[in-house]
Amino acid sequence: MKKRSTQLKETEIGMIPEVWDVRRIDQLGKVITGKTPPTVDTDNFGGNYPFVTPRDMKGQKHVFETERYLSNKGKELLKSSLLPEKSVCVSCIGSDMGKVVMTVRESITNQQINSVLPAISPDFVYYSLLNISDKIKNLGKQSTAVPILNKTQFSEISVAIPSSDDEIKEIIKILSDLDSKIELNQQMNATLEKIGQALFKHWFIDFEFPNEEGKPYKSSGGQMVDSELGEIPKGWDVKKNGEVLELAYGKALKETGRCAGRIPVYGSNGRVGWHNEPLVKGPGIVVGRKGNPGTVIWAQDSFYPIDTTFYVVPKSLVRSMYYLFYTLKTQGLPSLSADSAVPGLNRSIVYMNDIIVPAPKILDTFDAQIRTIFEKIQADESQSALLGSIRDSLLPKLMSGQIRVPAG
């Protein structure tokens, strides 16, 4: 292994290796600002082309799935804004500023996102922009009441780049190896989640849970009775949500008031940070109240739900948190948002939803089977969090040349 030169030079972005260069973002590739289709109610959606918005940017490197998709007609309407595979997208408006992802196929973005069509290594462009995500946030806050970084401002930001292609490749390999394992864990967990959902459906929607002989209940002649929700197994009941659970209010906890720790803090869009003490003992369920009303989020360990959320407190009729989690996800809670100005979930309306109350023995058996899936998901998430922490600590050092990888 050859040692690289350790000589440094002063630049507009700080000290970097003498043999490195400084380039503006628009020198790394073509910059495009996204555009939202005219209306979301047309057939512009439901097609083959991912429509990437900040909601799809969840801390992962690649955006494999999006909430909405563009049709062929939508593609033609917006073909000038279509992004090729391996474009790098950066959210540049609002509270989601600084989020970065890479496309895996032809995609479109909304106007909140500036994208780079890389002229050099797409992976290096991705890590360069990920490394300056905090800078992007800070620059956006200087503009108006709503943080924003327009295309020109975004294009003029400078980053450091090695002059050697070999060094670029070596930096990419270190960071990409970590991200690949994280994404593998995410894909495994997505599969496990689908298995869990399928098991829930099989037992509590199709009513094919194992009978005393281990055979599928309904198709093996299990006795069914009429109820408000149609036929259900004999011995089961139908109640209102309010009789089965409480949606308790989360508690305000500003980012500036959080102390370093390992307790996850949840908002209505998922985990939003960490704290040193929990509000609720886990495992538990978080339900979005404001911002993203009706989202249903699982928390494996003790957690802190903030005031944009509810958390579920089970009552005596159903103690299985796993069952309540899956059931709430089937109830279409986002559609119950009652506040048009600021979307919000009214818990009194949620309490009026019907819920099936299975036999306690069946719930106990279900818990025993599903628990392994949830524990595996948690283990994968914990490993990914550790790998992400390692990547985040290496990223600024590698991208500034503070750590130089040996020459091959």
Sequence and secondary structure as in RCSB ss.txt:
>XXXX:A:sequence
MKKRSTQLKETEIGMIPEVWDVRRIDQLGKVITGKTPPTVDTDNFGGNYPFVTPRDMKGQKHVFETERYLSNKGK
ELLKSSLLPEKSVCVSCIGSDMGKVVMTVRESITNQQINSVLPAISPDFVYYSLLNISDKIKNLGKQSTAVPILN
KTQFSEISVAIPSSDDEIKEIIKILSDLDSKIELNQQMNATLEKIGQALFKHWFIDFEFPNEEGKPYKSSGGQMV
DSELGEIPKGWDVKKNGEVLELAYGKALKETGRCAGRIPVYGSNGRVGWHNEPLVKGPGIVVGRKGNPGTVIWAQ
DSFYPIDTTFYVVPKSLVRSMYYLFYTLKTQGLPSLSADSAVPGLNRSIVYMNDIIVPAPKILDTFDAQIRTIFE
KIQADESQSALLGSIRDSLLPKLMSGQIRVPAG
>XXXX:A:secstr
 B     EEEETTEEEETTEEEEEGGGTEEEEE    S TTSTTEEEEEEEE GGG SS SEE   SEEE HHHH
HHTGGG B TT EEEE BGGGTT EEEESSSBEE TTEEEEEESS HHHHHHHHHHTHHHHHHHHHTTSSS B  
HHHHHT EEEEES HHHHHHHHHHHHHHHHHHHHHHHHHHHHHHHHHHHHHHHHTS   B TTSSBTTTTT  EE
  TTS EETT EEEEHHHHEEEEE     GGG  SSSEEEEETTEEEEEESS SB SSEEEEE BSSTT EEEES
S BEE TTEEEEEE TT   HHHHHHHHHTTTGGGGB  SSS BB HHHHHTSEEEE  HHHHHHHHHHHHHHHH
HHHHHHHHHHHHHHHHHHHHHHHHHTSS   B 
